[in-house]
Amino acid sequence: MTYVSNRDIASMSLDALQARLVELQEEMLQLNAEKALGGTPANMGAYKATSRSIARIKTHLAQRAD
């Protein structure tokens, strides 16, 4: 699951958020590797959804740190 909504993020604990961030970053790494090899990706929208979810989680982590 690449999409993580703001509602889901708000209900997650700090540890769960950090674990989900690592999971999404690994998924993004796999998508980039697939793209670099020149293969046709199974889901073109996965790049956008994954990168936005990563940004959403990083934003919430930064706000909680303040």
TORMIFI-405982 format. One record per residue (C-alpha): residue in three letters; x, z, y; residue number from 0. Coordinates in steps of 0.25 Angstrom, whole numbers. Each point is the difference from the previous one (the first is absolute). Layout:
% residues N
<zaza><code>ALA</code><px>X</px><pz>Z</pz><py>Y</py><pos>NUM</pos></zaza>
...
This chain:
% residues 66
<zaza><code>MET</code><px>0</px><pz>0</pz><py>0</py><pos>0</pos></zaza>
<zaza><code>THR</code><px>7</px><pz>-5</pz><py>13</py><pos>1</pos></zaza>
<zaza><code>TYR</code><px>-11</px><pz>4</pz><py>10</py><pos>2</pos></zaza>
<zaza><code>VAL</code><px>0</px><pz>15</pz><py>5</py><pos>3</pos></zaza>
<zaza><code>SER</code><px>-11</px><pz>3</pz><py>10</py><pos>4</pos></zaza>
<zaza><code>ASN</code><px>2</px><pz>10</pz><py>11</py><pos>5</pos></zaza>
<zaza><code>ARG</code><px>-11</px><pz>9</pz><py>-6</py><pos>6</pos></zaza>
<zaza><code>ASP</code><px>8</px><pz>1</pz><py>-13</py><pos>7</pos></zaza>
<zaza><code>ILE</code><px>13</px><pz>3</pz><py>8</py><pos>8</pos></zaza>
<zaza><code>ALA</code><px>-6</px><pz>11</pz><py>8</py><pos>9</pos></zaza>
<zaza><code>SER</code><px>-5</px><pz>7</pz><py>-13</py><pos>10</pos></zaza>
<zaza><code>MET</code><px>14</px><pz>-1</pz><py>-7</py><pos>11</pos></zaza>
<zaza><code>SER</code><px>10</px><pz>11</pz><py>0</py><pos>12</pos></zaza>
<zaza><code>LEU</code><px>14</px><pz>-2</pz><py>6</py><pos>13</pos></zaza>
<zaza><code>ASP</code><px>6</px><pz>-1</pz><py>-14</py><pos>14</pos></zaza>
<zaza><code>ALA</code><px>-10</px><pz>-10</pz><py>-5</py><pos>15</pos></zaza>
<zaza><code>LEU</code><px>2</px><pz>-9</pz><py>13</py><pos>16</pos></zaza>
<zaza><code>GLN</code><px>15</px><pz>0</pz><py>-2</py><pos>17</pos></zaza>
<zaza><code>ALA</code><px>-2</px><pz>-4</pz><py>-15</py><pos>18</pos></zaza>
<zaza><code>ARG</code><px>-10</px><pz>-11</pz><py>4</py><pos>19</pos></zaza>
<zaza><code>LEU</code><px>10</px><pz>-5</pz><py>10</py><pos>20</pos></zaza>
<zaza><code>VAL</code><px>11</px><pz>-1</pz><py>-10</py><pos>21</pos></zaza>
<zaza><code>GLU</code><px>-10</px><pz>-7</pz><py>-10</py><pos>22</pos></zaza>
<zaza><code>LEU</code><px>-4</px><pz>-10</pz><py>11</py><pos>23</pos></zaza>
<zaza><code>GLN</code><px>14</px><pz>-3</pz><py>4</py><pos>24</pos></zaza>
<zaza><code>GLU</code><px>4</px><pz>-3</pz><py>-15</py><pos>25</pos></zaza>
<zaza><code>GLU</code><px>-12</px><pz>-9</pz><py>0</py><pos>26</pos></zaza>
<zaza><code>MET</code><px>4</px><pz>-7</pz><py>12</py><pos>27</pos></zaza>
<zaza><code>LEU</code><px>14</px><pz>-2</pz><py>-6</py><pos>28</pos></zaza>
<zaza><code>GLN</code><px>-6</px><pz>-7</pz><py>-12</py><pos>29</pos></zaza>
<zaza><code>LEU</code><px>-8</px><pz>-9</pz><py>9</py><pos>30</pos></zaza>
<zaza><code>ASN</code><px>12</px><pz>-4</pz><py>8</py><pos>31</pos></zaza>
<zaza><code>ALA</code><px>8</px><pz>-3</pz><py>-12</py><pos>32</pos></zaza>
<zaza><code>GLU</code><px>-11</px><pz>-9</pz><py>-6</py><pos>33</pos></zaza>
<zaza><code>LYS</code><px>-1</px><pz>-7</pz><py>14</py><pos>34</pos></zaza>
<zaza><code>ALA</code><px>15</px><pz>-2</pz><py>0</py><pos>35</pos></zaza>
<zaza><code>LEU</code><px>0</px><pz>-6</pz><py>-14</py><pos>36</pos></zaza>
<zaza><code>GLY</code><px>-9</px><pz>-10</pz><py>5</py><pos>37</pos></zaza>
<zaza><code>GLY</code><px>-11</px><pz>3</pz><py>-9</py><pos>38</pos></zaza>
<zaza><code>THR</code><px>-14</px><pz>-1</pz><py>4</py><pos>39</pos></zaza>
<zaza><code>PRO</code><px>-6</px><pz>14</pz><py>3</py><pos>40</pos></zaza>
<zaza><code>ALA</code><px>-12</px><pz>4</pz><py>-8</py><pos>41</pos></zaza>
<zaza><code>ASN</code><px>-6</px><pz>6</pz><py>13</py><pos>42</pos></zaza>
<zaza><code>MET</code><px>4</px><pz>-5</pz><py>14</py><pos>43</pos></zaza>
<zaza><code>GLY</code><px>-7</px><pz>11</pz><py>7</py><pos>44</pos></zaza>
<zaza><code>ALA</code><px>8</px><pz>10</pz><py>-8</py><pos>45</pos></zaza>
<zaza><code>TYR</code><px>11</px><pz>-1</pz><py>10</py><pos>46</pos></zaza>
<zaza><code>LYS</code><px>-8</px><pz>3</pz><py>12</py><pos>47</pos></zaza>
<zaza><code>ALA</code><px>-8</px><pz>11</pz><py>-6</py><pos>48</pos></zaza>
<zaza><code>THR</code><px>12</px><pz>7</pz><py>-6</py><pos>49</pos></zaza>
<zaza><code>SER</code><px>8</px><pz>-1</pz><py>13</py><pos>50</pos></zaza>
<zaza><code>ARG</code><px>-12</px><pz>5</pz><py>8</py><pos>51</pos></zaza>
<zaza><code>SER</code><px>-2</px><pz>12</pz><py>-9</py><pos>52</pos></zaza>
<zaza><code>ILE</code><px>15</px><pz>4</pz><py>1</py><pos>53</pos></zaza>
<zaza><code>ALA</code><px>-1</px><pz>-1</pz><py>15</py><pos>54</pos></zaza>
<zaza><code>ARG</code><px>-13</px><pz>9</pz><py>0</py><pos>55</pos></zaza>
<zaza><code>ILE</code><px>6</px><pz>10</pz><py>-9</py><pos>56</pos></zaza>
<zaza><code>LYS</code><px>13</px><pz>1</pz><py>8</py><pos>57</pos></zaza>
<zaza><code>THR</code><px>-9</px><pz>2</pz><py>13</py><pos>58</pos></zaza>
<zaza><code>HIS</code><px>-7</px><pz>11</pz><py>-6</py><pos>59</pos></zaza>
<zaza><code>LEU</code><px>13</px><pz>7</pz><py>-5</py><pos>60</pos></zaza>
<zaza><code>ALA</code><px>5</px><pz>-1</pz><py>14</py><pos>61</pos></zaza>
<zaza><code>GLN</code><px>-12</px><pz>6</pz><py>6</py><pos>62</pos></zaza>
<zaza><code>ARG</code><px>0</px><pz>11</pz><py>-9</py><pos>63</pos></zaza>
<zaza><code>ALA</code><px>15</px><pz>3</pz><py>3</py><pos>64</pos></zaza>
<zaza><code>ASP</code><px>-4</px><pz>2</pz><py>15</py><pos>65</pos></zaza>
